[in-house]
């Protein structure tokens, strides 16, 4: 799907965009919502493609071959960091907490409030320096990876959107970043992409859900 597939509601500089998403299991309808500063939303998603798969038949956290495919890249980045040849990378500064004018938020939810699995692939997202793109929901598992095409993007799992970080992956440049958080109880978590320097996120894969 593209940005043009969303229905825009509300006026002003901070619109809400909504689209319905079918359930692969055929149980019910789901919706995907995006909110943020209008100009930033348009800049981020001007060339972006989103592939969202919803499957309510999955009753447990699934295996993910997509994550297996990036394990070697991620291990290599950790091995290089442990070599201590790039102390600037070891001391990479923390980003500031997300702010309204520099952040775009996206949420998935069922129309009736039940839990399920969401798999999201997103391609060619423009990430201005200092911007945030957060995907949120009430989940037991939240995991994802990103690969930059240019610039430097970092990846976080936050509680709510307050900047309380559960896990972070902050390798420099074009290195792959990956995160994975799981809980016995559902929490409202955000998988957040941060533009450390301006660039384009080539692709991101996020696997999230609730099973109860």
Backbone bond lengths (Angstrom), bond angles and torsions (degrees), N, CA, C in turn:
res aa  C-N    CA-C-N  psi(-1)  N-CA   C-N-CA  omega(-1)  CA-C   N-CA-C  phi
1 X - - - 1.446 - - 1.515 109.36 -
2 X 1.335 116.14 155.96 1.451 123.22 178.42 1.527 108.80 -120.14
3 X 1.325 115.95 171.51 1.455 119.93 -178.13 1.527 111.54 -58.96
4 X 1.320 116.90 -32.24 1.464 120.73 -179.47 1.522 112.70 -66.12
5 X 1.339 118.17 -15.38 1.463 121.50 179.58 1.523 112.75 -81.01
6 X 1.326 118.14 -5.97 1.456 122.15 -179.24 1.525 110.51 -94.87
7 X 1.328 115.18 145.34 1.462 120.84 173.34 1.515 108.74 -88.98
8 X 1.303 116.73 126.85 1.459 121.93 -178.67 1.526 109.52 -89.74
9 X 1.330 116.02 127.40 1.468 120.89 176.93 1.515 109.38 -122.10
10 X 1.302 116.20 151.22 1.454 120.58 -179.84 1.515 111.16 81.61
11 X 1.296 114.81 153.56 1.456 121.63 179.04 1.525 109.33 -109.24
12 X 1.292 115.03 179.37 1.452 119.22 176.42 1.515 112.31 92.41
13 X 1.328 115.15 -164.55 1.459 121.96 -172.36 1.521 113.24 -93.32
14 X 1.339 117.98 1.12 1.465 121.19 -176.95 1.530 108.91 -133.26
15 X 1.341 117.30 72.92 1.464 119.81 -173.55 1.530 112.76 -78.97
16 X 1.328 115.19 165.18 1.454 123.99 172.03 1.523 107.60 -113.18
17 X 1.337 116.33 129.20 1.464 121.42 179.31 1.520 108.81 -116.45
18 X 1.342 116.95 133.18 1.462 121.67 -172.64 1.516 109.75 -134.31
19 X 1.351 116.06 139.75 1.452 121.10 170.62 1.521 108.67 -142.54
20 X 1.322 116.89 151.54 1.462 121.72 177.03 1.528 109.31 -89.52
21 X 1.335 115.70 147.52 1.463 121.84 -178.87 1.518 108.46 -128.77
22 X 1.334 119.39 128.24 1.466 120.51 179.86 1.524 111.50 -72.81
23 X 1.312 115.55 153.03 1.457 123.57 176.77 1.526 108.57 -91.61
24 X 1.346 116.63 124.01 1.460 119.94 179.11 1.527 111.66 -60.37
25 X 1.353 116.40 -26.33 1.454 120.66 178.13 1.511 113.46 -83.83
26 X 1.339 117.02 -7.35 1.452 121.35 176.81 1.507 115.14 75.43
27 X 1.342 118.12 12.39 1.462 120.00 -173.80 1.523 112.76 -79.85
28 X 1.309 118.15 -44.32 1.447 120.27 -173.66 1.519 109.74 -163.22
29 X 1.317 116.00 175.60 1.455 121.16 177.99 1.518 110.98 -93.58
30 X 1.316 114.60 149.92 1.449 121.67 176.58 1.526 108.41 -125.76
31 X 1.339 115.12 165.05 1.453 118.61 177.39 1.519 110.68 -133.30
32 X 1.317 113.74 152.26 1.457 123.17 179.17 1.518 106.67 -121.65
33 X 1.335 116.63 122.95 1.461 121.82 -175.34 1.522 110.38 -120.56
34 X 1.328 116.10 140.99 1.461 122.77 176.53 1.521 108.24 -128.12
35 X 1.324 117.02 135.12 1.464 121.70 177.19 1.518 108.72 -138.79
36 X 1.318 115.97 143.85 1.453 120.22 178.01 1.507 110.65 166.91
37 X 1.332 117.03 177.17 1.459 119.61 176.01 1.529 110.41 -58.36
38 X 1.335 116.96 129.59 1.458 120.46 -172.28 1.516 113.91 -54.69
39 X 1.328 117.96 -45.12 1.467 120.70 -178.32 1.524 111.53 -66.35
40 X 1.336 117.27 -37.17 1.460 120.60 179.50 1.526 110.68 -69.75
41 X 1.335 117.51 -41.76 1.466 120.78 176.64 1.530 110.14 -57.84
42 X 1.321 116.42 -46.95 1.460 120.30 -179.05 1.520 111.75 -64.82
43 X 1.337 117.47 -37.59 1.463 120.21 178.61 1.520 111.23 -67.19
44 X 1.336 116.95 -45.38 1.465 120.64 -178.41 1.521 112.14 -62.76
45 X 1.352 116.00 -43.62 1.456 120.01 -169.71 1.525 113.62 -102.93
46 X 1.339 117.85 11.74 1.467 120.57 -177.81 1.526 111.77 -56.56
47 X 1.339 117.41 -41.30 1.466 121.68 -178.87 1.524 112.51 -115.16
48 X 1.329 116.48 9.13 1.462 120.56 -172.29 1.527 112.30 -84.13
49 X 1.329 114.28 149.45 1.457 122.71 172.64 1.525 108.20 -123.60
50 X 1.340 116.82 134.24 1.454 122.20 -179.39 1.524 108.93 -117.64
51 X 1.327 116.17 130.49 1.461 121.69 174.70 1.523 107.76 -119.10
52 X 1.312 116.63 109.09 1.464 122.76 -177.18 1.518 109.48 -113.96
53 X 1.335 116.11 122.26 1.461 122.17 178.47 1.530 109.23 -114.68
54 X 1.312 116.94 126.43 1.460 123.04 178.62 1.519 108.16 -115.27
55 X 1.335 117.51 129.67 1.465 120.46 -179.37 1.526 109.59 -140.39
56 X 1.328 116.32 99.58 1.457 121.40 -177.33 1.525 112.65 -76.61
57 X 1.350 117.97 -6.33 1.466 120.23 179.23 1.518 112.19 -79.51
58 X 1.333 117.01 -14.62 1.461 120.20 -179.71 1.525 108.97 -77.27
59 X 1.317 116.50 115.93 1.461 121.73 -174.88 1.524 113.13 -102.94
60 X 1.319 117.56 4.00 1.458 120.98 176.24 1.519 108.38 -150.15
61 X 1.328 115.01 163.33 1.456 119.45 -179.92 1.523 109.68 -60.05
62 X 1.322 118.44 125.26 1.458 120.94 -172.58 1.514 113.05 -83.83
63 X 1.332 115.64 159.77 1.445 120.53 167.21 1.526 108.35 -71.62
64 X 1.316 116.26 154.87 1.461 118.95 -174.80 1.521 110.16 -137.25
65 X 1.328 117.79 99.55 1.469 119.45 177.58 1.510 113.08 -63.18
66 X 1.352 117.26 -24.68 1.464 119.05 178.14 1.525 111.04 -62.13
67 X 1.334 116.93 -37.59 1.454 119.43 179.40 1.522 111.22 -72.30
68 X 1.324 116.73 -35.71 1.465 119.42 176.62 1.520 110.60 -58.88
69 X 1.325 116.90 -34.55 1.463 120.85 -175.07 1.526 113.00 -70.62
70 X 1.351 118.06 -22.45 1.463 119.48 -178.78 1.532 112.60 -104.68
71 X 1.336 117.60 0.72 1.461 119.71 -176.97 1.523 112.13 -59.13
72 X 1.328 117.86 -41.97 1.455 120.45 -177.40 1.530 111.19 -65.49
73 X 1.341 116.79 -40.32 1.464 120.19 176.87 1.524 110.37 -61.37
74 X 1.318 116.47 -42.76 1.467 120.66 -176.30 1.531 110.81 -70.16
75 X 1.336 116.36 -41.43 1.469 119.27 177.58 1.529 110.83 -61.35
76 X 1.331 116.58 -39.62 1.460 120.73 179.97 1.529 110.47 -63.00
77 X 1.344 116.96 -42.08 1.460 120.07 179.15 1.533 110.90 -63.44
78 X 1.334 117.64 -40.31 1.464 120.52 178.24 1.528 111.15 -67.30
79 X 1.339 117.12 -38.34 1.466 121.52 178.55 1.524 110.71 -62.73
80 X 1.327 116.33 -42.59 1.459 120.19 179.41 1.523 111.46 -66.68
81 X 1.340 116.96 -39.03 1.467 120.13 178.31 1.521 110.60 -62.84
82 X 1.337 117.03 -39.73 1.466 121.42 -179.14 1.521 112.16 -69.26
83 X 1.335 117.24 -12.28 1.457 120.15 176.51 1.514 113.76 -75.23
84 X 1.339 117.17 -12.78 1.467 123.78 175.87 1.525 112.96 57.33
85 X 1.323 116.72 30.38 1.462 120.25 176.66 1.521 112.06 -91.91
86 X 1.327 117.19 -9.55 1.460 121.76 178.87 1.530 107.87 -129.74
87 X 1.327 116.00 82.74 1.457 120.34 -177.15 1.526 110.91 -68.13
88 X 1.337 117.90 -27.81 1.463 119.86 176.35 1.526 110.79 -61.43
89 X 1.342 117.25 -35.52 1.458 120.38 176.76 1.529 110.87 -69.74
90 X 1.325 117.37 -38.67 1.468 121.22 176.74 1.531 110.21 -60.66
91 X 1.327 116.38 -36.50 1.469 121.77 -176.88 1.523 112.63 -99.98
92 X 1.304 117.79 21.59 1.464 121.50 -179.31 1.534 109.50 -53.78
93 X 1.337 117.95 125.27 1.479 119.59 -173.82 1.518 112.79 -67.63
94 X 1.336 115.12 149.84 1.459 120.54 177.13 1.529 110.14 -71.28
95 X 1.325 117.09 145.97 1.465 119.15 174.92 1.525 110.48 -75.06
96 X 1.318 117.80 158.80 1.466 119.70 175.00 1.523 109.92 -71.36
97 X 1.339 118.25 162.31 1.473 120.39 175.56 1.530 110.27 -59.12
98 X 1.328 117.52 149.81 1.473 120.41 178.32 1.527 111.40 -58.27
99 X 1.320 115.85 140.82 1.450 122.14 176.67 1.516 110.25 -123.34
100 X 1.313 115.53 155.77 1.462 122.03 -173.73 1.529 113.01 -55.70
101 X 1.329 117.59 -44.62 1.457 120.34 -172.25 1.516 113.61 -79.92
102 X 1.337 118.05 -10.07 1.466 120.31 -178.87 1.523 112.15 -118.11
103 X 1.342 117.39 14.66 1.463 120.56 -172.82 1.518 112.22 -130.11
104 X 1.339 114.72 139.67 1.461 122.46 172.22 1.521 107.43 -117.35
105 X 1.337 116.65 133.69 1.460 122.01 -177.13 1.531 110.02 -116.70
106 X 1.330 115.65 140.88 1.458 121.50 176.32 1.521 108.63 -132.62
107 X 1.329 117.10 137.16 1.464 121.67 179.79 1.522 110.70 -134.01
108 X 1.331 114.95 146.86 1.456 122.63 173.68 1.522 107.82 -114.86
109 X 1.331 116.67 142.20 1.458 118.85 175.19 1.529 109.16 -161.08
110 X 1.342 114.56 153.97 1.459 119.40 174.40 1.517 109.06 -80.95
111 X 1.323 116.05 157.93 1.461 120.04 -179.85 1.521 111.66 -71.52
112 X 1.346 117.65 -19.76 1.458 120.15 -177.56 1.523 113.24 -108.69
113 X 1.336 117.54 -5.45 1.452 119.78 175.33 1.507 116.09 96.33
114 X 1.334 120.74 2.34 1.451 122.19 179.76 1.514 112.83 -78.06
115 X 1.348 116.62 168.22 1.450 121.56 179.48 1.518 111.51 -94.25
116 X 1.310 115.65 157.29 1.456 120.47 -179.77 1.513 108.86 -169.33
117 X 1.334 115.94 -174.33 1.454 121.98 178.65 1.526 110.06 -102.94
118 X 1.343 115.55 136.82 1.449 121.90 173.77 1.523 108.68 -122.26
119 X 1.308 117.17 128.65 1.457 122.00 173.66 1.520 108.17 -118.41
120 X 1.332 116.14 124.42 1.463 121.18 -174.72 1.520 110.13 -125.37
121 X 1.318 115.94 128.64 1.460 122.14 170.76 1.524 107.14 -118.52
122 X 1.314 116.11 132.98 1.463 120.71 -177.98 1.520 108.52 -135.39
123 X 1.326 116.09 137.73 1.447 121.17 -171.86 1.530 110.81 -129.13
124 X 1.339 115.84 144.30 1.471 123.38 169.41 1.522 112.78 58.54
125 X 1.334 115.97 52.99 1.460 121.63 177.76 1.529 109.42 -94.39
126 X 1.316 116.73 126.58 1.460 121.65 176.17 1.529 109.41 -79.06
127 X 1.344 116.14 123.24 1.467 121.24 -177.97 1.523 109.60 -117.79
128 X 1.347 117.87 99.41 1.468 119.83 174.41 1.532 111.10 -61.67
129 X 1.319 116.72 154.57 1.459 120.55 177.80 1.529 110.10 -59.90
130 X 1.328 116.49 131.75 1.457 122.02 179.03 1.516 115.08 83.38
131 X 1.331 118.35 1.61 1.468 120.60 -178.43 1.526 110.88 -89.64
132 X 1.346 115.05 159.29 1.462 122.45 178.28 1.522 109.42 -127.36
133 X 1.334 115.95 139.91 1.460 122.60 171.68 1.518 106.70 -127.03
134 X 1.346 116.65 112.60 1.463 121.80 -172.28 1.521 111.23 -117.45
135 X 1.342 116.48 132.55 1.462 123.55 175.79 1.519 107.81 -109.92
136 X 1.346 117.22 120.42 1.452 119.69 -171.27 1.520 114.15 -125.28
137 X 1.327 114.29 159.11 1.452 121.67 175.35 1.508 110.47 178.71
138 X 1.351 116.45 172.73 1.465 120.68 177.10 1.517 106.89 -95.11
139 X 1.341 115.36 106.03 1.454 122.56 -167.13 1.525 111.90 -131.98
140 X 1.326 114.83 155.92 1.456 121.77 166.89 1.522 111.43 -94.47
141 X 1.317 116.49 -25.48 1.450 120.73 178.24 1.516 109.06 -133.56
142 X 1.323 115.28 137.80 1.465 121.57 176.19 1.523 106.79 -141.85
143 X 1.311 116.38 114.60 1.457 119.47 179.86 1.521 109.07 -143.50
144 X 1.309 115.07 154.12 1.450 117.90 -177.96 1.506 111.77 -172.04
145 X 1.328 115.79 167.45 1.454 121.09 171.90 1.520 108.47 -144.14
146 X 1.335 114.99 155.48 1.459 121.34 177.29 1.522 109.07 -134.28
147 X 1.344 115.00 151.41 1.460 121.09 175.61 1.531 108.46 -132.45
148 X 1.326 117.87 117.22 1.462 120.20 -179.96 1.530 111.58 -74.78
149 X 1.331 115.33 147.50 1.462 121.20 168.29 1.520 109.95 -93.89
150 X 1.342 116.08 -29.98 1.463 122.23 177.37 1.519 108.04 -157.04
151 X 1.321 115.99 164.73 1.456 119.76 -178.83 1.518 111.80 71.34
152 X 1.319 116.38 -150.95 1.466 122.44 -177.76 1.520 107.91 -149.31
153 X 1.331 116.91 115.18 1.459 121.69 175.64 1.524 109.85 -115.15
154 X 1.337 116.41 141.80 1.458 122.83 177.41 1.530 109.42 -112.05
155 X 1.347 116.00 162.13 1.461 120.98 -173.91 1.522 110.10 -130.03
156 X 1.349 115.52 136.27 1.459 121.73 -176.64 1.527 109.85 -137.32
157 X 1.345 116.06 156.09 1.458 122.25 163.06 1.523 106.72 -117.00
158 X 1.342 116.06 118.84 1.459 122.67 -177.29 1.528 110.46 -110.74
159 X 1.333 116.11 153.61 1.462 121.90 167.84 1.521 107.77 -89.84
160 X 1.335 116.51 130.15 1.452 121.40 -171.28 1.527 107.20 51.14
161 X 1.312 119.77 -142.99 1.462 120.38 176.78 1.515 110.16 -127.56
162 X 1.325 115.84 29.84 1.458 121.11 -171.99 1.512 113.28 -89.92
163 X 1.321 117.35 0.85 1.452 119.49 -177.51 1.510 113.94 87.64
164 X 1.350 119.39 6.58 1.457 122.40 173.92 1.525 107.49 -78.29
165 X 1.326 116.56 107.91 1.460 121.79 -169.74 1.529 110.24 -93.06
166 X 1.335 116.65 125.21 1.458 121.42 173.91 1.520 111.29 -85.72
167 X 1.320 116.32 -37.58 1.465 120.77 179.71 1.524 108.84 -155.08
168 X 1.330 115.81 149.95 1.457 120.62 -179.91 1.518 110.04 -141.31
169 X 1.326 115.78 150.57 1.465 123.18 171.84 1.518 106.27 -135.01
170 X 1.363 117.13 119.57 1.454 120.05 -165.95 1.522 112.20 -137.55
171 X 1.327 115.95 44.15 1.456 119.30 176.80 1.526 109.65 -70.13
172 X 1.311 116.77 155.01 1.447 121.34 -173.66 1.517 113.88 -87.50
173 X 1.323 115.13 163.03 1.454 121.69 172.31 1.507 113.75 60.59
174 X 1.326 115.94 -131.93 1.465 121.82 -174.25 1.525 113.04 -94.28
175 X 1.336 117.60 13.95 1.465 120.51 179.00 1.526 111.10 -67.98
176 X 1.337 116.20 149.85 1.462 122.13 176.07 1.524 109.88 -73.48
177 X 1.328 117.15 135.11 1.457 122.54 172.41 1.525 109.20 -112.70
178 X 1.347 116.59 142.07 1.468 120.92 -178.59 1.523 110.06 -144.22
179 X 1.334 116.48 146.84 1.468 122.67 177.66 1.523 109.19 -139.29
180 X 1.335 116.01 156.70 1.466 120.84 176.52 1.519 108.82 -157.70
181 X 1.349 116.36 121.71 1.464 122.83 179.08 1.525 108.47 -131.52
182 X 1.323 117.04 135.36 1.465 120.63 176.36 1.518 109.35 -135.38
183 X 1.348 115.37 154.06 1.458 121.54 -176.77 1.516 109.24 -147.49
184 X 1.340 116.20 149.47 1.461 120.18 175.81 1.518 111.66 -68.18
185 X 1.333 116.46 -25.05 1.457 122.24 -179.51 1.521 109.09 -119.43
186 X 1.311 115.98 148.37 1.458 120.49 178.72 1.532 110.06 -69.26
187 X 1.328 115.81 137.44 1.455 122.94 174.42 1.518 108.09 -128.21
188 X 1.318 116.48 155.51 1.459 118.90 173.02 1.520 107.12 -82.92
189 X 1.332 114.95 107.33 1.459 121.21 -176.35 1.523 110.06 -119.94
190 X 1.325 114.57 154.75 1.460 122.35 176.33 1.521 109.44 -123.15
191 X 1.326 117.01 128.77 1.465 121.07 165.62 1.529 105.58 -89.82
192 X 1.331 115.80 118.19 1.474 120.01 -171.12 1.518 111.16 -118.54
193 X 1.327 115.66 129.03 1.460 122.81 172.50 1.523 107.43 -99.74
194 X 1.330 116.77 127.75 1.467 121.66 -179.58 1.521 109.70 -115.86
195 X 1.322 116.29 130.66 1.461 121.00 176.79 1.521 110.53 -82.92
196 X 1.349 116.45 93.64 1.471 120.19 179.78 1.524 109.77 -66.96
197 X 1.329 116.93 -43.01 1.459 122.77 167.10 1.521 107.32 -131.12
198 X 1.313 117.00 158.41 1.464 121.03 -177.14 1.521 110.96 -63.48
199 X 1.328 116.48 141.12 1.451 120.83 178.78 1.506 111.21 175.39
200 X 1.331 114.78 -167.08 1.459 121.79 -179.48 1.529 108.96 -120.80
201 X 1.337 116.54 128.62 1.461 121.35 172.25 1.528 108.25 -80.70
202 X 1.318 116.45 112.63 1.463 120.81 -177.05 1.515 111.44 -62.86
203 X 1.333 116.67 -48.17 1.460 119.15 177.20 1.516 110.33 -158.67
204 X 1.328 114.45 151.24 1.452 122.00 174.53 1.517 108.88 -137.90
205 X 1.323 116.52 142.50 1.470 121.93 177.96 1.518 107.70 -128.52
206 X 1.352 116.57 125.42 1.453 122.17 -177.79 1.523 108.91 -127.07
207 X 1.325 115.55 129.85 1.468 122.39 -178.87 1.515 107.00 -122.49
208 X 1.327 117.04 113.47 1.454 121.09 -172.77 1.529 109.82 -138.13
209 X 1.329 116.16 160.21 1.457 117.77 175.74 1.508 113.88 169.85
210 X 1.312 113.96 173.12 1.460 123.02 179.10 1.525 107.50 -132.74
211 X 1.320 116.59 134.09 1.465 121.17 178.77 1.522 108.76 -128.88
212 X 1.327 116.98 103.63 1.480 120.83 174.96 1.506 109.01 -154.83
